[in-house]
Amino acid sequence: MQARTNAGRRTRNTVVVALIVAAVWAGTAAIRGAAHADPDGPTGPVAHFSRAVELIRG
């Protein structure tokens, strides 16, 4: 019974760590993309939002 509980915790912890790593990776990619923004594009918060949408679409 105890082994299943530990295995469940390990699985949950692995998933949480993977989600944190994915979030940090996506954040860094968004920041890098925002740093090289198009000078002819919109400025302000709208520019960051549209850049994020472009990154999500690929």
Residue pairs with C-beta under 8 A, 6 or more apart in sequence:
29 55
30 51
30 52
30 55
33 51
33 54
33 55
34 47
34 48
34 51
37 47
37 51
41 47
41 50
42 50
